[in-house]
Amino acid sequence: MPIGEALINFNGMITVNEIGRFIWEQLQEDVTQEQLLDRITDEYDVDKQTAENDLEEFIESLQQGGLLQRQ
């Protein structure tokens, strides 16, 4: 789900699972990675290390696709 400048330049389709959708929705707010990890572990039955690994992978995919920039 690209937005802004990324939407103009995006030419493809993104498919995400339930947790990916949850993360994407959370990223619409000004949230730190630590806050996001807390939200994921509160919402889903997953340990913090697994959530952190998956979050890093998801964020990296978004960055590689030009859909997210770290601040």
Secondary structure in CASP SS format (residue, H / E / C, confidence):
PFRMAT SS
TARGET T0000
AUTHOR 0000-0000-0000
METHOD secondary structure of the structure
MODEL  1
M C 1.00
P C 1.00
I C 1.00
G H 1.00
E H 1.00
A H 1.00
L H 1.00
I H 1.00
N H 1.00
F C 1.00
N C 1.00
G C 1.00
M C 1.00
I C 1.00
T C 1.00
V C 1.00
N C 1.00
E H 1.00
I H 1.00
G H 1.00
R H 1.00
F H 1.00
I H 1.00
W H 1.00
E H 1.00
Q H 1.00
L C 1.00
Q C 1.00
E C 1.00
D C 1.00
V C 1.00
T C 1.00
Q H 1.00
E H 1.00
Q H 1.00
L H 1.00
L H 1.00
D H 1.00
R H 1.00
I H 1.00
T H 1.00
D H 1.00
E H 1.00
Y C 1.00
D C 1.00
V C 1.00
D C 1.00
K H 1.00
Q H 1.00
T H 1.00
A H 1.00
E H 1.00
N H 1.00
D H 1.00
L H 1.00
E H 1.00
E H 1.00
F H 1.00
I H 1.00
E H 1.00
S H 1.00
L H 1.00
Q H 1.00
Q H 1.00
G C 1.00
G C 1.00
L C 1.00
L C 1.00
Q C 1.00
R C 1.00
Q C 1.00
END
